[in-house]
Amino acid sequence: MNRFCLRFGVFALLMVSPVVLAESKEVKHQNIGNDRLAIAGYDPVSYFDAGAAHKGKGEFTADYNGAVYRFESDEHRKAFIAEPAKYAPAYGGWCATAMAEGKKVEIDPKSFKITNGRLFLFYNGLFADARKKWLKDEANLQGKADAAWKQTVGE
C-alpha cells in the first residue's frame, strides 16, 4: 500500500509540474475564479461569429493561458484552439475601461465591443456602464489600457 501511495504521489507531481512550468506571465492576472472559468462561461467565439454573447456548454471546453473557456459547439471550440489569441478577451477578461486606469474590475459578459479583431469586455451594473465611457474616447482609453496591462503582467 505504501508503494502505491508513493508511486501515485510521484505520478501526480509529474502530471502537475509541466502545467506550472508552461504558464505565461498573464496566467495569474486572468479574470477567473477558483474554477478557472473565463468570461463566466460565455463562448468567446460567439462574440465574433454571432455578434452576441452566448453561453458555452460544459462539454465543449479548452484551456488557454490558465483559463478554461466554454463553447456552444465543437466547431467554436476548434476555431478557438486554432487561434486562441484571436478570440480570448483583451486584458485577461477584465473591464477594458477600468484597465485604462490600471484597475481590475469584473465584467458583464453581455457588455462587449470588438475593435480591430480584439474582444473588449466591460463592467455594466448599478454604478456605471463602462462601455459607454469607452465608446466616447476609445482610441485614448485603449492606448492607456494596453500600457496598463503590459505593466500589470510585467512586460
LINHU-V876147 format. One record per helix or strand of 2 or more residues. SS is the DSSP state (H for helix, E for strand). FROM is the first residue (numbers start at 1). TO is the last residue. If there is no record, write none. Layout:
# LINHU-V876147
((SS:FROM:TO) (SS:FROM:TO))
This chain:
# LINHU-V876147
((H:2:22) (H:27:29) (H:38:41) (H:44:49) (E:57:64) (E:67:71) (H:74:82) (H:84:87) (H:90:93) (H:96:99) (E:108:115) (E:118:122) (H:130:136) (H:138:153))
